[in-house]
Amino acid sequence: MSSPDETPAAAEVGSLIRRSGRAGLGRWLKPTVTIALYVLVFYWTNAREIPSTLRNAQFGLVGVCVALYMVGQATSTLKWRILLAPVGLSVPYWRLLGFYFIGMFFNLFLPTIVGGDAVKAVLLARETGAPARATMSVFMERNTGLCALLLIALVAASLAPPVALYGISLVTLTWLLAAGYVAANIVLFSPHAYRIADRLIARSPVKRVRARAASLYEAATPYTRAIGGLVSSMVLSIIFQFIVIGVVFLSARALSLSIPLTAVAVFVPLVSLAGMVPVSVNGLGVREALYILLFGRIGVPAELAVALALLYLGVTVVASLPGGLVYALQKSPGSLTVETAPDLH
């Protein structure tokens, strides 16, 4: 079955990358907030101790962290491949893994958390000629990951010390995000809720997005009949979250910090979730501030908490760099636009 509304969906994915470089207030707002957060973080700490702490890290353990994080990305790629099947797409695992690492690499430079996802969607659309279905598979990979993160964070929030972010307690913030997540998915997967949302959009100033929304809704429909694939994806998402917890725990050990694994398991999902709130560049500054607030509750000095956050950031950066090499080896590496073609089921 053909999908005539595929072109707007593909154009939206490609334009995410182009819009990231446009001038205007929005371009500078997140970097400004990020810088302000780092100023506060270093004001709260003895910043001179942080470089020496990082230099004394056990780099053998840091290497293990990088390798483990890459295993996590390989696990997420397997999840993504499972999510291709409901929309009738098939790409070899190793090819998909290359796309995943390229997305990780671009996440280092694009100011939005969906920047790397947009790149993955464009590459998959170019590979398959099916932009809307490619976009939806990337969305569902993120969607199932967010579901797993929210489930873990809801449990963690009930166990964590009371901490407020932007004046809102972490428990309240987590429940608000979970409510928003549930509402968005009801609209996406419930025909009745979608029709109501579509009528509201038609009467609003953003009615021009109806064609894009209709295209993505149509692409999402097959997932309502793919319960087994969604369950498998959720299991892999939970495995990935525990891999991240393991990476942070080993990073702490590399800095000679004796932080209980249980504390890491409680705090890390909350930090990951808060880092997705779009107030800074890729959660930078938010993560470091929360490391101070949360790990400080169990006696970790602020300087060591920031060093741990920065070491984890360094691990993710190093683990993402191979994506640049993979991208350079792609055909026509200078282009991240996609020529749309009829998407035939």
Stockholm file with secondary structure:
# STOCKHOLM 1.0

chainA/1-345         MSSPDETPAAAEVGSLIRRSGRAGLGRWLKPTVTIALYVLVFYWTNAREIPSTLRNAQFGLVGVCVALYMVGQATSTLKWRILLAPVGLSVPYWRLLGFYFIGMFFNLFLPTIVGGDAVKAVLLARETGAPARATMSVFMERNTGLCALLLIALVAASLAPPVALYGISLVTLTWLLAAGYVAANIVLFSPHAYRIADRLIARSPVKRVRARAASLYEAATPYTRAIGGLVSSMVLSIIFQFIVIGVVFLSARALSLSIPLTAVAVFVPLVSLAGMVPVSVNGLGVREALYILLFGRIGVPAELAVALALLYLGVTVVASLPGGLVYALQKSPGSLTVETAPDLH
#=GR chainA/1-345 SS CCCTTHHHHHHHHHHHHHHTTCCSHHHHHHHHHHHHHHHHHHHHTTTTHHHHHHHTSCHHHHHHHHHHHHHHHHHHHHHHHHHHGGGTCCCCHHHHHHHHHHHHHHHTTSSSTTHHHHHHHHHHHHHHSCHHHHHHHHHHHHHHHHHHHHHHHHHHHHHSCCCEETTEEHHHHHHHHHHHHHHHHHHHHCHHHHHHHHHHHHTSTTGGGHHHHHHHHHHHGGGGGCHHHHHHHHHHHHHHHHHHHHHHHHHHHHTTCCCCHHHHHHHHHHHHHHHTSTTSGGGTTHHHHHHHHHHGGGTCCHHHHHHHHHHHHHHHHHHHTHHHHHHHTSSSTTCCCCCCCCCCC
#=GC SS_cons         CCCTTHHHHHHHHHHHHHHTTCCSHHHHHHHHHHHHHHHHHHHHTTTTHHHHHHHTSCHHHHHHHHHHHHHHHHHHHHHHHHHHGGGTCCCCHHHHHHHHHHHHHHHTTSSSTTHHHHHHHHHHHHHHSCHHHHHHHHHHHHHHHHHHHHHHHHHHHHHSCCCEETTEEHHHHHHHHHHHHHHHHHHHHCHHHHHHHHHHHHTSTTGGGHHHHHHHHHHHGGGGGCHHHHHHHHHHHHHHHHHHHHHHHHHHHHTTCCCCHHHHHHHHHHHHHHHTSTTSGGGTTHHHHHHHHHHGGGTCCHHHHHHHHHHHHHHHHHHHTHHHHHHHTSSSTTCCCCCCCCCCC
//
